[in-house]
Amino acid sequence: MPDAPGQTPHYERLWPTLFMSMRLPGAEAANPVIAQHLLAADKASADLTGDYLKGDLLEAKHPAFAWLKQCIERAVVDYARTAGITYDLTWALQAWPNVNLKGDYHNLHNHPHSWLSGTYYVAMPDQTGATHRTDLNPGAISFYDPRPQANMNAILGDGQFDPEHRKLPRAGDLFLWPSFLHHLVHPNMVDDPRISISFNVVLRWKDAYVGL
């Protein structure tokens, strides 16, 4: 006998956090050029990674950075469409380099005043065997459930069970996520530098964003 209307369970996953990852075509050719540029800039600057508001890296007059900017802009459009945003957005990109030497890491943080944030990975040295400790995750990036203590009553198999989502990027990977999402970068435990480019997608206001 078929179920009466309304008796079949209907499931909804509430308040999802959309995370995007992809390998960029052309990364193998572009990454050595970008890495050389950033390593030279790091030698010339006392605090290249910390001074992230100085200038806009993606405006550098070089074809490799023009390629990367184009890839990021395409990714933002794809992310918005997947999120269900069907109208046009207007935004600015703010990008800065990260050159992590041995022992360098990034504390837990998010990116205020932005809509999306992301990272493109230029050089990811092999961390295999870098430490004997199982509680360290060298070179990885961790993202945390934005709902505090959502996992407290979760059981194994429940989507809320693990409040941490950890990724070990490869050179050529692009990650994109909502800027409110707290994340941290685990230490680089090898001598070779870990090189990446982080960026924010800052919306330019339109009334359409709030349905006006």
MDTraj code that builds the backbone (N, CA, C; nanometers):
import mdtraj as md
import numpy as np

residues = "MET PRO ASP ALA PRO GLY GLN THR PRO HIS TYR GLU ARG LEU TRP PRO THR LEU PHE MET SER MET ARG LEU PRO GLY ALA GLU ALA ALA ASN PRO VAL ILE ALA GLN HIS LEU LEU ALA ALA ASP LYS ALA SER ALA ASP LEU THR GLY ASP TYR LEU LYS GLY ASP LEU LEU GLU ALA LYS HIS PRO ALA PHE ALA TRP LEU LYS GLN CYS ILE GLU ARG ALA VAL VAL ASP TYR ALA ARG THR ALA GLY ILE THR TYR ASP LEU THR TRP ALA LEU GLN ALA TRP PRO ASN VAL ASN LEU LYS GLY ASP TYR HIS ASN LEU HIS ASN HIS PRO HIS SER TRP LEU SER GLY THR TYR TYR VAL ALA MET PRO ASP GLN THR GLY ALA THR HIS ARG THR ASP LEU ASN PRO GLY ALA ILE SER PHE TYR ASP PRO ARG PRO GLN ALA ASN MET ASN ALA ILE LEU GLY ASP GLY GLN PHE ASP PRO GLU HIS ARG LYS LEU PRO ARG ALA GLY ASP LEU PHE LEU TRP PRO SER PHE LEU HIS HIS LEU VAL HIS PRO ASN MET VAL ASP ASP PRO ARG ILE SER ILE SER PHE ASN VAL VAL LEU ARG TRP LYS ASP ALA TYR VAL GLY LEU".split()
xyz = np.array([
    [0.0855, -0.1187, 0.0000],
    [0.0000, 0.0000, 0.0000],
    [0.0894, 0.1241, 0.0000],
    [0.0707, 0.2187, -0.0922],
    [0.1567, 0.3367, -0.0960],
    [0.1356, 0.4263, 0.0255],
    [0.2400, 0.4998, 0.0601],
    [0.2287, 0.5927, 0.1719],
    [0.1286, 0.7033, 0.1397],
    [0.0576, 0.7477, 0.2400],
    [-0.0300, 0.8627, 0.2238],
    [0.0548, 0.9887, 0.2086],
    [0.0015, 1.0917, 0.1426],
    [0.0783, 1.2161, 0.1264],
    [0.1290, 1.2693, 0.2598],
    [0.2554, 1.3026, 0.2634],
    [0.3136, 1.3584, 0.3848],
    [0.3742, 1.2559, 0.4781],
    [0.3496, 1.1247, 0.4507],
    [0.4015, 1.0224, 0.5409],
    [0.5422, 0.9762, 0.5041],
    [0.5887, 1.0051, 0.3816],
    [0.7248, 0.9698, 0.3420],
    [0.8216, 1.0729, 0.3985],
    [0.9241, 1.0288, 0.4694],
    [1.0169, 1.1268, 0.5298],
    [1.0807, 1.2168, 0.4252],
    [1.0912, 1.3413, 0.4591],
    [1.1574, 1.4413, 0.3740],
    [1.2770, 1.4950, 0.4516],
    [1.3951, 1.4874, 0.3897],
    [1.5174, 1.5266, 0.4579],
    [1.5737, 1.6550, 0.3973],
    [1.6225, 1.7418, 0.4813],
    [1.6917, 1.8630, 0.4388],
    [1.8205, 1.8769, 0.5192],
    [1.9284, 1.9107, 0.4510],
    [2.0536, 1.9408, 0.5209],
    [2.0605, 2.0913, 0.5403],
    [2.0567, 2.1368, 0.6633],
    [2.0452, 2.2787, 0.6920],
    [2.1816, 2.3471, 0.7002],
    [2.1851, 2.4697, 0.6538],
    [2.3015, 2.5572, 0.6657],
    [2.4315, 2.4912, 0.6191],
    [2.4381, 2.4529, 0.4921],
    [2.5626, 2.3900, 0.4433],
    [2.6736, 2.4918, 0.4264],
    [2.7971, 2.4462, 0.4374],
    [2.9155, 2.5267, 0.4095],
    [2.9775, 2.4711, 0.2814],
    [2.9754, 2.5492, 0.1755],
    [3.0222, 2.5026, 0.0447],
    [3.1726, 2.5258, 0.0338],
    [3.2452, 2.4182, 0.0084],
    [3.3908, 2.4233, -0.0056],
    [3.4262, 2.3752, -0.1459],
    [3.5125, 2.4492, -0.2151],
    [3.5488, 2.4170, -0.3521],
    [3.6967, 2.3851, -0.3601],
    [3.7325, 2.2796, -0.4344],
    [3.8731, 2.2493, -0.4603],
    [3.8860, 2.2021, -0.6046],
    [3.9966, 2.2406, -0.6686],
    [4.0198, 2.1988, -0.8064],
    [4.1676, 2.2107, -0.8388],
    [4.2121, 2.1342, -0.9387],
    [4.3461, 2.1492, -0.9935],
    [4.3391, 2.2437, -1.1116],
    [4.4275, 2.3417, -1.1161],
    [4.4241, 2.4382, -1.2244],
    [4.5018, 2.3867, -1.3454],
    [4.4409, 2.3855, -1.4621],
    [4.5143, 2.3477, -1.5835],
    [4.6218, 2.4518, -1.6132],
    [4.7400, 2.4054, -1.6470],
    [4.8506, 2.4967, -1.6731],
    [4.9386, 2.5220, -1.5534],
    [4.9053, 2.4615, -1.4390],
    [4.9815, 2.4877, -1.3162],
    [5.1269, 2.4435, -1.3277],
    [5.1513, 2.3335, -1.3976],
    [5.2881, 2.2810, -1.4057],
    [5.3821, 2.3823, -1.4708],
    [5.3335, 2.4558, -1.5691],
    [5.4166, 2.5551, -1.6361],
    [5.4255, 2.6848, -1.5564],
    [5.3150, 2.7250, -1.4935],
    [5.3110, 2.8544, -1.4250],
    [5.3792, 2.8522, -1.2887],
    [5.3699, 2.7412, -1.2162],
    [5.4169, 2.7398, -1.0777],
    [5.5662, 2.7711, -1.0612],
    [5.6562, 2.7153, -1.1410],
    [5.7978, 2.7510, -1.1233],
    [5.8255, 2.8995, -1.1425],
    [5.7537, 2.9617, -1.2357],
    [5.7712, 3.1048, -1.2601],
    [5.7202, 3.1857, -1.1411],
    [5.6020, 3.1489, -1.0897],
    [5.5442, 3.2188, -0.9747],
    [5.6321, 3.1995, -0.8516],
    [5.6796, 3.0773, -0.8309],
    [5.7644, 3.0486, -0.7150],
    [5.8923, 3.1324, -0.7179],
    [5.9549, 3.1421, -0.8322],
    [6.0775, 3.2217, -0.8444],
    [6.0502, 3.3678, -0.8096],
    [5.9395, 3.4203, -0.8571],
    [5.9013, 3.5589, -0.8290],
    [5.8795, 3.5810, -0.6791],
    [5.8086, 3.4880, -0.6144],
    [5.7748, 3.5047, -0.4729],
    [5.8955, 3.4839, -0.3825],
    [5.9830, 3.3914, -0.4163],
    [6.1039, 3.3715, -0.3360],
    [6.1940, 3.4938, -0.3432],
    [6.2030, 3.5567, -0.4607],
    [6.2811, 3.6791, -0.4731],
    [6.2186, 3.7917, -0.3917],
    [6.0855, 3.8012, -0.3934],
    [6.0163, 3.9035, -0.3149],
    [6.0335, 3.8797, -0.1663],
    [6.0360, 3.7526, -0.1257],
    [6.0522, 3.7199, 0.0165],
    [6.1904, 3.7613, 0.0666],
    [6.2925, 3.7462, -0.0166],
    [6.4279, 3.7874, 0.0224],
    [6.4383, 3.9386, 0.0348],
    [6.3576, 4.0084, -0.0431],
    [6.3652, 4.1543, -0.0435],
    [6.2775, 4.2190, 0.0628],
    [6.1940, 4.1407, 0.1292],
    [6.0999, 4.1950, 0.2273],
    [6.1245, 4.1359, 0.3640],
    [6.1127, 4.2195, 0.4660],
    [6.1319, 4.1718, 0.6034],
    [6.0138, 4.0876, 0.6509],
    [5.8952, 4.1105, 0.5962],
    [5.7759, 4.0383, 0.6417],
    [5.6770, 4.0277, 0.5265],
    [5.7140, 3.9532, 0.4242],
    [5.6316, 3.9444, 0.3041],
    [5.4938, 3.8871, 0.3345],
    [5.4889, 3.7766, 0.4072],
    [5.3615, 3.7112, 0.4347],
    [5.2766, 3.7922, 0.5306],
    [5.3375, 3.8530, 0.6317],
    [5.2619, 3.9294, 0.7308],
    [5.2063, 4.0589, 0.6773],
    [5.2712, 4.1155, 0.5768],
    [5.2284, 4.2449, 0.5225],
    [5.1307, 4.2232, 0.4077],
    [5.0206, 4.1538, 0.4387],
    [4.9320, 4.1063, 0.3326],
    [4.8457, 4.2158, 0.2707],
    [4.8333, 4.3314, 0.3353],
    [4.7511, 4.4385, 0.2802],
    [4.8290, 4.5309, 0.1869],
    [4.9579, 4.5069, 0.1720],
    [5.0411, 4.5927, 0.0890],
    [5.0312, 4.5492, -0.0567],
    [4.9635, 4.6316, -0.1380],
    [4.9530, 4.6020, -0.2801],
    [4.8580, 4.4875, -0.3092],
    [4.8543, 4.4484, -0.4356],
    [4.7713, 4.3375, -0.4811],
    [4.8559, 4.2502, -0.5715],
    [4.8878, 4.1316, -0.5239],
    [4.9793, 4.0433, -0.5947],
    [4.9306, 4.0106, -0.7357],
    [4.8003, 3.9979, -0.7543],
    [4.7471, 3.9563, -0.8833],
    [4.7528, 4.0675, -0.9886],
    [4.7948, 4.1850, -0.9483],
    [4.8140, 4.2934, -1.0445],
    [4.9574, 4.2986, -1.0966],
    [5.0394, 4.2032, -1.0557],
    [5.1778, 4.1996, -1.1040],
    [5.1796, 4.1868, -1.2557],
    [5.2714, 4.2608, -1.3212],
    [5.2788, 4.2628, -1.4673],
    [5.3556, 4.1405, -1.5172],
    [5.2902, 4.0268, -1.5089],
    [5.3539, 3.9032, -1.5555],
    [5.2450, 3.8082, -1.6040],
    [5.2655, 3.7392, -1.7150],
    [5.1619, 3.6496, -1.7680],
    [5.1179, 3.5412, -1.6701],
    [5.2076, 3.4915, -1.5866],
    [5.1707, 3.3851, -1.4927],
    [5.0678, 3.4351, -1.3915],
    [5.0822, 3.5590, -1.3472],
    [4.9862, 3.6137, -1.2510],
    [4.8550, 3.6505, -1.3202],
    [4.8620, 3.6927, -1.4454],
    [4.7392, 3.7176, -1.5225],
    [4.6619, 3.5877, -1.5406],
    [4.7341, 3.4782, -1.5677],
    [4.6712, 3.3453, -1.5788],
    [4.6018, 3.3071, -1.4487],
    [4.6717, 3.3266, -1.3362],
    [4.6149, 3.2883, -1.2073],
    [4.4920, 3.3723, -1.1752],
    [4.4980, 3.5020, -1.2015],
    [4.3819, 3.5880, -1.1748],
    [4.2621, 3.5426, -1.2560],
    [4.2837, 3.5072, -1.3817],
    [4.1747, 3.4603, -1.4662],
    [4.1148, 3.3305, -1.4123],
    [4.2007, 3.2397, -1.3660],
    [4.1527, 3.1131, -1.3083],
    [4.0702, 3.1369, -1.1824],
    [4.1152, 3.2281, -1.0969],
    [4.0418, 3.2570, -0.9729],
    [3.9067, 3.3189, -1.0050],
    [3.9043, 3.4116, -1.0984],
    [3.7769, 3.4748, -1.1348],
    [3.6779, 3.3721, -1.1891],
    [3.7250, 3.2774, -1.2695],
    [3.6380, 3.1714, -1.3203],
    [3.5868, 3.0844, -1.2056],
    [3.6746, 3.0552, -1.1088],
    [3.6350, 2.9726, -0.9944],
    [3.5282, 3.0421, -0.9106],
    [3.5405, 3.1727, -0.8927],
    [3.4409, 3.2472, -0.8152],
    [3.3049, 3.2408, -0.8823],
    [3.3006, 3.2563, -1.0139],
    [3.1745, 3.2473, -1.0869],
    [3.1141, 3.1074, -1.0722],
    [3.1963, 3.0039, -1.0866],
    [3.1469, 2.8665, -1.0731],
    [3.0959, 2.8401, -0.9318],
    [3.1672, 2.8909, -0.8317],
    [3.1251, 2.8739, -0.6920],
    [2.9885, 2.9386, -0.6705],
    [2.9732, 3.0615, -0.7195],
    [2.8471, 3.1337, -0.7000],
    [2.7312, 3.0593, -0.7641],
    [2.7514, 3.0082, -0.8847],
    [2.6435, 2.9362, -0.9528],
    [2.6072, 2.8081, -0.8775],
    [2.7088, 2.7379, -0.8278],
    [2.6834, 2.6162, -0.7506],
    [2.6098, 2.6473, -0.6208],
    [2.6369, 2.7641, -0.5629],
    [2.5701, 2.8059, -0.4396],
    [2.4273, 2.8531, -0.4646],
    [2.3866, 2.8637, -0.5921],
    [2.2505, 2.9042, -0.6240],
    [2.2346, 3.0515, -0.6535],
    [2.3455, 3.1236, -0.6671],
    [2.3403, 3.2668, -0.6988],
    [2.3370, 3.2819, -0.8506],
    [2.2239, 3.3272, -0.9028],
    [2.2036, 3.3315, -1.0468],
    [2.2208, 3.4714, -1.1056],
    [2.2327, 3.5735, -1.0224],
    [2.2512, 3.7094, -1.0717],
    [2.4002, 3.7436, -1.0736],
    [2.4332, 3.8513, -1.1424],
    [2.5737, 3.8907, -1.1567],
    [2.6262, 3.9524, -1.0276],
    [2.7483, 3.9176, -0.9954],
    [2.8176, 3.9752, -0.8807],
    [2.9283, 4.0674, -0.9290],
    [2.9595, 4.1663, -0.8473],
    [3.0733, 4.2545, -0.8742],
    [3.1651, 4.2478, -0.7545],
    [3.2917, 4.2168, -0.7785],
    [3.3830, 4.1985, -0.6667],
    [3.5228, 4.2490, -0.7032],
    [3.6044, 4.2599, -0.5985],
    [3.7462, 4.2883, -0.6147],
    [3.8243, 4.1747, -0.5509],
    [3.9375, 4.1399, -0.6095],
    [4.0264, 4.0390, -0.5530],
    [4.1405, 4.1067, -0.4784],
    [4.1687, 4.0564, -0.3602],
    [4.2827, 4.1021, -0.2801],
    [4.3687, 3.9790, -0.2536],
    [4.4937, 3.9808, -0.3020],
    [4.5779, 3.8612, -0.2930],
    [4.7136, 3.8945, -0.2328],
    [4.7719, 3.7955, -0.1652],
    [4.9028, 3.8141, -0.1031],
    [4.9765, 3.6797, -0.0988],
    [5.1089, 3.6820, -0.0930],
    [5.1868, 3.5586, -0.0949],
    [5.2104, 3.5032, 0.0453],
    [5.2298, 3.3732, 0.0514],
    [5.2715, 3.3052, 0.1750],
    [5.3950, 3.2212, 0.1436],
    [5.5058, 3.2565, 0.2030],
    [5.6282, 3.1775, 0.1907],
    [5.6598, 3.1234, 0.3297],
    [5.6296, 2.9956, 0.3510],
    [5.6481, 2.9325, 0.4813],
    [5.7773, 2.8520, 0.4811],
    [5.8753, 2.8996, 0.5585],
    [5.9996, 2.8266, 0.5751],
    [5.9811, 2.7208, 0.6833],
    [6.0847, 2.6467, 0.7111],
    [6.0737, 2.5383, 0.8094],
    [6.0290, 2.5939, 0.9443],
    [5.9238, 2.5340, 0.9995],
    [5.8701, 2.5761, 1.1285],
    [5.7593, 2.6786, 1.1179],
    [5.7392, 2.7396, 1.0018],
    [5.6354, 2.8414, 0.9859],
    [5.4970, 2.7780, 0.9793],
    [5.3990, 2.8510, 1.0313],
    [5.2594, 2.8066, 1.0300],
    [5.1703, 2.9298, 1.0374],
    [5.0373, 2.9088, 1.0282],
    [4.9407, 3.0185, 1.0419],
    [4.8420, 2.9828, 1.1516],
    [4.8242, 3.0731, 1.2481],
    [4.7314, 3.0510, 1.3576],
    [4.5865, 3.0459, 1.3089],
    [4.4994, 2.9976, 1.3965],
    [4.3564, 2.9923, 1.3673],
    [4.3039, 3.1325, 1.3389],
    [4.2305, 3.1474, 1.2266],
    [4.1803, 3.2797, 1.1883],
    [4.0704, 3.2639, 1.0836],
    [4.0001, 3.3715, 1.0584],
    [3.9135, 3.3807, 0.9420],
    [3.9420, 3.5144, 0.8734],
    [3.8603, 3.5519, 0.7738],
    [3.8911, 3.6705, 0.6935],
    [3.7719, 3.7653, 0.6955],
    [3.7659, 3.8563, 0.7926],
    [3.6517, 3.9488, 0.8013],
    [3.6417, 4.0396, 0.6786],
    [3.5196, 4.0896, 0.6559],
    [3.4903, 4.1907, 0.5530],
    [3.5020, 4.1347, 0.4113],
    [3.5057, 4.0032, 0.3961],
    [3.5116, 3.9412, 0.2643],
    [3.3953, 3.8441, 0.2504],
    [3.3635, 3.8100, 0.1262],
    [3.2597, 3.7103, 0.1007],
    [3.3202, 3.5709, 0.0912],
    [3.4208, 3.5552, 0.0070],
    [3.4917, 3.4292, -0.0066],
    [3.6405, 3.4520, 0.0168],
    [3.7073, 3.3449, 0.0569],
    [3.8524, 3.3448, 0.0673],
    [3.9053, 3.2179, 0.0023],
    [4.0311, 3.2208, -0.0352],
    [4.0866, 3.1032, -0.0999],
    [4.2378, 3.1028, -0.0980],
    [4.2938, 2.9927, -0.1417],
    [4.4389, 2.9774, -0.1512],
    [4.4718, 2.8976, -0.2769],
    [4.5758, 2.9432, -0.3447],
    [4.6324, 2.8675, -0.4558],
    [4.7706, 2.8191, -0.4134],
    [4.8002, 2.6920, -0.4375],
    [4.9230, 2.6302, -0.3879],
    [5.0263, 2.6213, -0.5006],
    [5.1377, 2.6897, -0.4787],
    [5.2437, 2.7017, -0.5786],
    [5.3484, 2.5923, -0.5605],
    [5.3927, 2.5718, -0.4384],
    [5.4938, 2.4694, -0.4082],
    [5.4591, 2.4031, -0.2760],
    [5.4423, 2.2710, -0.2794],
    [5.4083, 2.1944, -0.1600],
    [5.5129, 2.0850, -0.1412],
    [5.6175, 2.1114, -0.0617],
    [5.7229, 2.0104, -0.0444],
    [5.6700, 1.8844, 0.0240],
    [5.7301, 1.7720, -0.0097],
    [5.6918, 1.6435, 0.0476],
    [5.7265, 1.6425, 0.1961],
    [5.6272, 1.6181, 0.2810],
    [5.6467, 1.6172, 0.4260],
    [5.6536, 1.4746, 0.4824],
    [5.6576, 1.3759, 0.3939],
    [5.6624, 1.2369, 0.4397],
    [5.7863, 1.2134, 0.5255],
    [5.7655, 1.1609, 0.6442],
    [5.8768, 1.1323, 0.7335],
    [5.9331, 1.2542, 0.8041],
    [5.8651, 1.3696, 0.7917],
    [5.9168, 1.4916, 0.8550],
    [5.9065, 1.4862, 1.0066],
    [5.8154, 1.4072, 1.0606],
    [5.7985, 1.3962, 1.2050],
    [5.7493, 1.2555, 1.2388],
    [5.7852, 1.2088, 1.3584],
    [5.7370, 1.0780, 1.4036],
    [5.6069, 1.0904, 1.4817],
    [5.5621, 1.2133, 1.5078],
    [5.4427, 1.2346, 1.5903],
    [5.3162, 1.2216, 1.5057],
    [5.2204, 1.1457, 1.5571],
    [5.0961, 1.1243, 1.4841],
    [4.9964, 1.2381, 1.5044],
    [5.0249, 1.3297, 1.5990],
    [4.9321, 1.4409, 1.6234],
    [4.9687, 1.5648, 1.5428],
    [5.0741, 1.5579, 1.4638],
    [5.1126, 1.6696, 1.3781],
    [5.0742, 1.6385, 1.2337],
    [5.0398, 1.7424, 1.1607],
    [4.9946, 1.7261, 1.0224],
    [5.0682, 1.8267, 0.9347],
    [5.1991, 1.8093, 0.9171],
    [5.2791, 1.9104, 0.8497],
    [5.2304, 1.9400, 0.7082],
    [5.2214, 2.0702, 0.6784],
    [5.1837, 2.1146, 0.5455],
    [5.0351, 2.1170, 0.5175],
    [4.9542, 2.0639, 0.6087],
    [4.8098, 2.0555, 0.5852],
    [4.7409, 2.1855, 0.6250],
    [4.6154, 2.1990, 0.5836],
    [4.5296, 2.3092, 0.6264],
    [4.4036, 2.2494, 0.6863],
    [4.3588, 2.3040, 0.7984],
    [4.2401, 2.2537, 0.8672],
    [4.1323, 2.3608, 0.8716],
    [4.0074, 2.3180, 0.8459],
    [3.8905, 2.4043, 0.8539],
    [3.8003, 2.3514, 0.9650],
    [3.7287, 2.4436, 1.0333],
    [3.6532, 2.4043, 1.1517],
    [3.5058, 2.4412, 1.1382],
    [3.4213, 2.3501, 1.1869],
    [3.2765, 2.3692, 1.1865],
    [3.2446, 2.5046, 1.2500],
    [3.1733, 2.5926, 1.1792],
    [3.1441, 2.7256, 1.2353],
    [3.0383, 2.7240, 1.3452],
    [2.9790, 2.6078, 1.3717],
    [2.8777, 2.5976, 1.4779],
    [2.9449, 2.5424, 1.6028],
    [2.9713, 2.6241, 1.7007],
    [3.0448, 2.5760, 1.8189],
    [2.9761, 2.4566, 1.8849],
    [3.0563, 2.3570, 1.9161],
    [3.0113, 2.2376, 1.9889],
    [2.9027, 2.1582, 1.9166],
    [2.8908, 2.1735, 1.7837],
    [2.7881, 2.0982, 1.7099],
    [2.8114, 1.9479, 1.7172],
    [2.9330, 1.9063, 1.7488],
    [2.9651, 1.7629, 1.7505],
    [2.9464, 1.6991, 1.8878],
    [2.9036, 1.7741, 1.9877],
    [2.9047, 1.7231, 2.1244],
    [2.8176, 1.5996, 2.1432],
    [2.7051, 1.5914, 2.0738],
    [2.6161, 1.4758, 2.0884],
    [2.6149, 1.3877, 1.9645],
    [2.7081, 1.4118, 1.8720],
    [2.7127, 1.3328, 1.7497],
    [2.7716, 1.1947, 1.7780],
    [2.7328, 1.0986, 1.6950],
    [2.7858, 0.9633, 1.7060],
    [2.8562, 0.9279, 1.5749],
    [2.9362, 0.8244, 1.5768],
    [3.0130, 0.7827, 1.4602],
    [2.9215, 0.7617, 1.3399],
    [2.9574, 0.8222, 1.2271],
    [2.8750, 0.8156, 1.1081],
    [2.7887, 0.9384, 1.0874],
    [2.7675, 1.0155, 1.1915],
    [2.6936, 1.1410, 1.1838],
    [2.7829, 1.2465, 1.1177],
    [2.7248, 1.3276, 1.0296],
    [2.8023, 1.4311, 0.9618],
    [2.8602, 1.5362, 1.0545],
    [2.8067, 1.5458, 1.1757],
    [2.8582, 1.6414, 1.2744],
    [2.9690, 1.5838, 1.3626],
    [3.0089, 1.4589, 1.3380],
    [3.0983, 1.3903, 1.4313],
    [3.2348, 1.4577, 1.4429],
    [3.2913, 1.5001, 1.3313],
    [3.4266, 1.5577, 1.3327],
    [3.4187, 1.7070, 1.3035],
    [3.4562, 1.7925, 1.3991],
    [3.4473, 1.9372, 1.3775],
    [3.5596, 1.9917, 1.2901],
    [3.6564, 1.9081, 1.2534],
    [3.7703, 1.9528, 1.1731],
    [3.7675, 1.8844, 1.0365],
    [3.7875, 1.9649, 0.9316],
    [3.8042, 1.9109, 0.7968],
    [3.9459, 1.9470, 0.7522],
    [4.0297, 1.8444, 0.7339],
    [4.1719, 1.8673, 0.7055],
    [4.2044, 1.8277, 0.5624],
    [4.2818, 1.9124, 0.4954],
    [4.3228, 1.8867, 0.3574],
    [4.4744, 1.8994, 0.3473],
    [4.5339, 1.8108, 0.2695],
    [4.6757, 1.8221, 0.2374],
    [4.6850, 1.8626, 0.0905],
    [4.7083, 1.9899, 0.0631],
    [4.7059, 2.0369, -0.0762],
    [4.8242, 1.9832, -0.1564],
    [4.8063, 1.9868, -0.2879],
    [4.9146, 1.9595, -0.3817],
    [4.9407, 2.0863, -0.4620],
    [5.0611, 2.0995, -0.5126],
    [5.0910, 2.2132, -0.5988],
    [4.9952, 2.2121, -0.7172],
    [4.9344, 2.3267, -0.7442],
    [4.8355, 2.3363, -0.8510],
    [4.6930, 2.3353, -0.8013],
    [4.6707, 2.3081, -0.6721],
    [4.5358, 2.3069, -0.6160],
    [4.4891, 2.4486, -0.5841],
    [4.3618, 2.4722, -0.6071],
    [4.2954, 2.5961, -0.5674],
    [4.1806, 2.5599, -0.4741],
    [4.1775, 2.6200, -0.3546],
    [4.0694, 2.6012, -0.2593],
    [3.9926, 2.7327, -0.2464],
    [3.8609, 2.7218, -0.2273],
    [3.7751, 2.8399, -0.2136],
    [3.6680, 2.8088, -0.1105],
    [3.6432, 2.9018, -0.0158],
    [3.5498, 2.8761, 0.0930],
    [3.4913, 3.0080, 0.1443],
    [3.3824, 3.0052, 0.2214],
    [3.3272, 3.1272, 0.2802],
    [3.4266, 3.1888, 0.3789],
    [3.4380, 3.3203, 0.3750],
    [3.5419, 3.3868, 0.4546],
    [3.5219, 3.3731, 0.6049],
    [3.3984, 3.3440, 0.6485],
    [3.3754, 3.3305, 0.7928],
    [3.4367, 3.2031, 0.8504],
    [3.4749, 3.1086, 0.7662],
    [3.5180, 2.9772, 0.8122],
    [3.6566, 2.9856, 0.8767],
    [3.6654, 2.9469, 1.0032],
    [3.7945, 2.9470, 1.0708],
    [3.8831, 2.8345, 1.0176],
    [4.0101, 2.8652, 1.0042],
    [4.1058, 2.7677, 0.9508],
    [4.2444, 2.7975, 1.0050],
    [4.3320, 2.6999, 0.9947],
    [4.4723, 2.7182, 1.0322],
    [4.5587, 2.6351, 0.9386],
    [4.6838, 2.6761, 0.9263],
    [4.7805, 2.6046, 0.8430],
    [4.8843, 2.5415, 0.9345],
    [4.9019, 2.4116, 0.9247],
    [4.9954, 2.3382, 1.0089],
    [5.1400, 2.3685, 0.9668],
    [5.2369, 2.3486, 1.0568],
    [5.3752, 2.3878, 1.0288],
    [5.4364, 2.3154, 0.9093],
    [5.5216, 2.3876, 0.8406],
    [5.6097, 2.3261, 0.7422],
    [5.7252, 2.2634, 0.8187],
    [5.7471, 2.1353, 0.8034],
    [5.8469, 2.0648, 0.8847],
    [5.9714, 2.0259, 0.8052],
    [5.9837, 2.0771, 0.6828],
    [6.1001, 2.0427, 0.5996],
    [6.1722, 2.1705, 0.5577],
    [6.2911, 2.1549, 0.5017],
    [6.3735, 2.2704, 0.4663],
    [6.3223, 2.3463, 0.3443],
    [6.2572, 2.2777, 0.2521],
    [6.2066, 2.3453, 0.1320],
    [6.0874, 2.4338, 0.1674],
    [6.0756, 2.5517, 0.1068],
    [5.9648, 2.6422, 0.1404],
    [5.8306, 2.5916, 0.0873],
    [5.7287, 2.6195, 0.1636],
    [5.5905, 2.5934, 0.1235],
    [5.5351, 2.7262, 0.0727],
    [5.4975, 2.7317, -0.0540],
    [5.4613, 2.8589, -0.1173],
    [5.3163, 2.8541, -0.1638],
    [5.2412, 2.9561, -0.1269],
    [5.1022, 2.9645, -0.1703],
    [5.0636, 3.1109, -0.1882],
    [4.9489, 3.1318, -0.2493],
    [4.8919, 3.2653, -0.2670],
    [4.7508, 3.2623, -0.2111],
    [4.7251, 3.3444, -0.1104],
    [4.5917, 3.3544, -0.0528],
    [4.5212, 3.4770, -0.1088],
    [4.3897, 3.4736, -0.1046],
    [4.3150, 3.5865, -0.1602],
    [4.1781, 3.5969, -0.0954],
    [4.1222, 3.7170, -0.1008],
    [3.9857, 3.7443, -0.0585],
    [3.9042, 3.7918, -0.1781],
    [3.7774, 3.7551, -0.1779],
    [3.6815, 3.8064, -0.2747],
    [3.5929, 3.9058, -0.2002],
    [3.6119, 4.0347, -0.2294],
    [3.5416, 4.1411, -0.1582],
    [3.4324, 4.1950, -0.2502],
    [3.3069, 4.1810, -0.2081],
    [3.1949, 4.2242, -0.2912],
    [3.1832, 4.3760, -0.2937],
    [3.1500, 4.4281, -0.4115],
    [3.1122, 4.5679, -0.4256],
    [2.9605, 4.5740, -0.4186],
    [2.9085, 4.6576, -0.3327],
    [2.7683, 4.6503, -0.2924],
    [2.6718, 4.6679, -0.4090],
    [2.5676, 4.5836, -0.4066],
    [2.4516, 4.5972, -0.4951],
    [2.3274, 4.5679, -0.4113],
    [2.2198, 4.6403, -0.4358],
    [2.0967, 4.6137, -0.3634],
    [2.0439, 4.4736, -0.3873],
    [2.0800, 4.4147, -0.5026],
    [2.0329, 4.2799, -0.5343],
    [2.0833, 4.1765, -0.4341],
    [2.1935, 4.2070, -0.3649],
    [2.2483, 4.1121, -0.2689],
    [2.1521, 4.0837, -0.1543],
    [2.0643, 4.1790, -0.1232],
    [1.9687, 4.1590, -0.0141],
    [1.8245, 4.1637, -0.0651],
    [1.8080, 4.1483, -0.1975],
    [1.6748, 4.1363, -0.2544],
    [1.6027, 4.2667, -0.2776],
    [1.6744, 4.3794, -0.2788],
    [1.6078, 4.5086, -0.3020],
    [1.5948, 4.5365, -0.4511],
])
top = md.Topology()
chain = top.add_chain()
for i, resn in enumerate(residues, 1):
    res = top.add_residue(resn, chain, resSeq=i)
    for name in ("N", "CA", "C"):
        top.add_atom(name, md.element.get_by_symbol(name[0]), res)
traj = md.Trajectory(xyz[None], top)
